[in-house]
């Protein structure tokens, strides 16, 4: 720790400029595949532009598919181990609707699309976020295959979420998401939590 630096009293979570410029919040996302393709495109863009790990996420209103918020992994860009794509998407969505829960009274139900199965932190946050459906593409073993440690996630973790009313869909467009992971590994991308 650098003791010559004063303590900080603020943390800022931001999206890379390319995300802000390229994501069209007015575009229609009528199918689960179109929603997942956005999450995968975000992951791919993050790899191609070198702005973070190979993970993307998007939050939509359930039913109509209106895009509420997106997130990309910003761990290395922001020097913050907690800014995984899902965590960023949750924060941006809650800020946008003006509530600390995506199940807030008077708001639509929300769903999370993630390019990869959430790690332990993000899976826990999925419960607290208030989303009512989680859909992910690449599986835990796909992330672990390229060196990422996904932490203590068990079959019971998913059973618990289901018991709390969260629908879970796994492996949607898995091959497309795995191609992003493979591209990250091939490019020598940093595996920031290996042996953490």
N, C-alpha and C positions, 0 to 999 in steps of 0.2 A: 504494500500500500504506500502511496506517495503522501507522506505527511506534510510535505511542503505546499500541498494544494488544499485550499479551504473546502469544507464539506459542501456538497451540492444540496439544494433544497427543492429541486425541480427536475423532473425527467420528462423529456419530450419524445413521443412516439410519432414518427412520420412515415409516409410512403415515399418511395423513390419518385422523382419527377416523371419518369416514363410511365408509371402507373397512372398518375393523375392525368397525364396527357392522353393516354390511350384507352382507358376504360370508359365505355359509353353507358352511363346509368339509365339512359332512356331506351336502350336497345331491348327488344323482346327476348326473353329466355323461356320459351314455352314448354320445353321438355327437360327432363332430368339430364339428358345427354348434353344439351346446350349449356346448362348450368355447370356441369362438371367440366366441360371443355373450357369454360372461362377460368376455373380454378387451375386447370392444367396449363393453360396459356400463361397465366400469371407466374406459375412455377418455372415454366420454360423461359419466359422473359427475364426472370430474376437470374437464371443461370447465364443466359446469353449476354446480359448486360453487366454481370459480375456484381450485382447489388445484394447478394445474399444466398442462402441455401436454396435447395431445389424444391421448395414447397410454396404452394399458393392456396388460398381459401377465399370463398365468397359466401355471403349471407343474402338470402332471398326471402321475400314474403312467401309463405306456403300458399299453394293454390295458383295464384296469378303469375308468380315468378318474377315479381318486380325486384330488381337488384337494389339492395340496401347498402351494402358495404363490401369491401374486399380487403385482403391482407396478403402480404408476401413476407417471407422470412427475412428478418432484419438483424439477426444476431450479430454477425460480424460487422455490418455497416454501422450499427448503432452501439456496438460494444455492450450488448444487453442480452443475457442468456434467456430472458423471458419473452422476447418479441418474436415468437414463432408465428407463422402465417395465421393460424386460427386465433391466437391471442390478439393479434393486430386487428383482424376482422371483427372479433367481438367488441373490442374497444371502439372501433370506428362506427359500428352499428349502434351501440348503446349511445354514443355521442350524437349520432344522427337522429335517433328517435327521442332523445332526451330522457332516457330512463336507464336505470342500472340493471334492468332485466328485459330480455326480449320477449317475455311473457307479460309485460306490463299491461294493466287494464287499459282498454281503449285502443290497443294496437293489434295488428294482425299477428298470427303465428309465424314463426320464422324457422328457417332450415339452414344448416351449414353444409356446404360442399367443400371438401378438402382433397387436395391432390394425393394425399397419403394418409394412412391411418394415424390418428392423433397419438402423440406421445402421452406419457402419464400426466404431465402438467395440463396439456390441452384437453385430454379426455375429462379430467376433473373439472376444468373450466367449462366444458360443454354442458355439464349438469347445471352449474351456477349461472350460465349465460341465459338460460331460458329457452333455447331452441327446442323444437319438438321433433326434429328429424336431423340425423347426421348421416351424410352419404360421403364415402371416401373411395378413392381409386386404388392406388398402390396399397399393398398390405404391409403390416409391420415387418415381416421377414424381407420384404423388398428393400426397405430402408436399412435394415440391419445388414443386408448383403453388401451394401456399399460402405458400411462402417458406422452408421448412426446407432446410438443407444437409445431405445425408445422407453426405457425405464420400466417400472413395475406395472404393467398392464396385463390383466388376466382375463380369462373367459368370464369370470365372475364380475369383472369391472363392467363389461358390456351387459351382462344379465342385470346388474344393478341399475344401469341407465334405462334399460327396457322396463324394469319394474317401476321406474319413476316417470314413465310415459314418453320416453324418447325412442322413436323408431330409428333403426339402424340398418343401413344398406351398405354392403361392402363390395369392393372389387369392380365398381362401375368404371369402365374404360381403363382397366388396370394396365393393359399393355401400353397405352399412350402415356400414362403416368410413369411407368417403369422406364420408358425411353428417356424421359427427362432425368430421372435418377442416374441412368447409365451415362448420359451426356455430362452430368455434373462430375461423376467419377472420372470419366475420360479426360475432362478438362483440368483435373487436379484440384477440384474444389475442396475447400477446407471442411473437414469433418470435425466440427467444433466441440462436440461432446464425447468424443471417443476417450474412454478411460477417465471421464470426469469424476 
